[in-house]
Amino acid sequence: MPRIARRTFVAAPADRVWALVEDFSQWHPRLSIYEGGPEASPELVVTVVDRDDAAHTLSYSMPEPPFPISDHLASITVTEDRDTSCYVEWSASFESDPGIMHMLEDQLGDDIFSLALDKLATAAQDQWAEVADAQRDGEEAAA
């Protein structure tokens, strides 16, 4: 089964990034998640298959993928690097015609995964910077 994956570094704690991963709307405007299955018709709908908060892993499927694929299963995993940084990997496995893998690699891997991971990293880093600034300001005021 083919697999496409992208990975990025995020300069924010894994727990903070994980909180964002669970809310696609904050970093991926085209994707909506419904625990019990599709309940509306946004541009893309996914169904959560598994969520492991301890392992920071979210797995989902797309009932009606916008690509010529079937048996889609994707996972997003947040792995702690240090106290204030982590890596996020987004991967998908599926069945497809081998002749279109290059197109899927570009469209799914680069146009969706890479761009969305960049937005996730930016959102997490911006939120973490606000927290760090507030903590620093509080420490300065206390001194």
C-alpha positions in Angstrom: 0.0 0.0 0.0 1.5 3.4 -1.0 2.3 5.9 1.8 3.0 9.6 1.6 4.5 11.4 4.6 5.7 14.8 5.5 7.5 15.9 8.7 8.2 19.3 10.2 10.0 20.8 13.3 7.9 23.0 15.6 9.5 25.4 18.1 6.7 24.9 20.7 6.0 22.2 23.3 4.4 19.0 22.1 1.4 19.4 24.4 0.6 22.8 22.9 1.0 21.5 19.3 -1.1 18.5 20.1 -3.9 20.8 21.3 -3.9 22.5 17.9 -3.7 19.2 16.0 -7.0 18.2 17.5 -8.6 21.4 16.1 -8.0 21.4 12.4 -10.0 24.6 12.0 -7.2 26.6 13.6 -4.6 25.5 11.0 -6.3 23.7 8.1 -9.3 25.7 6.8 -10.3 23.0 4.3 -10.6 20.1 6.7 -13.3 19.3 9.3 -13.3 16.4 11.7 -16.4 14.7 13.0 -16.0 12.0 15.7 -19.0 10.0 14.6 -18.6 10.4 10.9 -19.5 13.1 8.4 -22.3 15.4 9.7 -22.0 18.2 7.3 -20.6 19.0 3.9 -17.5 21.2 4.1 -14.9 21.0 1.4 -13.2 17.9 3.0 -14.6 15.7 5.8 -12.7 13.1 7.7 -13.8 10.6 10.2 -11.6 10.0 13.3 -10.6 6.4 13.5 -8.3 6.6 16.6 -7.1 9.3 19.0 -4.3 8.5 21.5 -3.7 11.6 23.6 -0.9 10.0 25.5 1.0 9.1 22.3 -0.1 12.4 20.6 -1.5 10.5 17.6 -4.7 11.1 15.6 -5.7 8.7 12.8 -8.5 9.4 10.4 -10.0 8.3 7.1 -11.7 10.3 4.4 -15.0 8.7 3.3 -15.0 10.6 0.0 -11.4 11.6 -0.8 -10.9 14.3 -3.4 -8.3 12.2 -5.1 -8.6 8.9 -7.1 -7.7 6.7 -4.1 -9.4 4.2 -1.8 -8.9 2.6 1.6 -7.5 5.9 2.9 -6.0 6.1 6.4 -4.0 9.1 7.6 -2.2 9.8 10.9 -0.8 12.9 12.5 1.8 12.3 15.2 3.4 14.8 17.5 6.8 13.7 18.9 8.5 15.7 21.7 12.0 16.8 20.8 12.8 18.9 23.9 10.6 20.7 26.5 9.9 23.5 24.1 10.0 21.8 20.7 8.7 18.8 18.8 8.3 17.2 15.4 5.0 16.6 13.6 4.6 13.9 11.0 1.5 13.6 8.8 1.2 10.5 6.7 -1.4 8.7 4.6 -1.6 5.2 3.2 -4.1 4.3 0.5 -4.7 2.2 -2.6 -4.4 3.9 -6.0 -3.3 3.5 -9.6 0.5 3.3 -9.5 0.6 5.6 -12.6 -0.7 8.6 -10.6 1.6 8.3 -7.5 3.8 11.2 -8.7 0.7 13.4 -9.0 -0.5 12.3 -5.5 3.0 12.9 -4.1 2.8 16.5 -5.3 -0.8 17.2 -4.6 -1.3 15.3 -1.3 2.3 15.5 0.0 3.3 19.0 -1.0 0.1 20.9 -1.7 -1.8 19.6 1.4 0.5 18.1 4.0 3.5 20.4 3.7 1.5 23.6 3.5 -0.8 22.6 6.3 2.2 21.6 8.5 3.7 25.0 7.9 0.5 26.6 9.1 0.3 24.4 12.1 4.0 25.2 13.0 3.3 28.9 12.6 0.1 28.8 14.7 1.8 26.8 17.5 4.9 28.9 17.5 2.9 32.2 17.6 0.8 30.9 20.5 3.9 29.7 22.4 5.6 33.1 21.8 2.5 34.8 23.4 2.7 32.6 26.4 6.4 33.1 26.8 6.1 36.8 26.5 3.3 36.9 29.1 5.4 34.8 31.5 8.4 37.1 31.0 6.3 40.2 31.5 4.9 38.6 34.7 8.3 37.9 36.0 9.5 41.4 35.2 6.5 42.9 37.0 7.2 40.7 40.0 10.8 41.8 40.2 
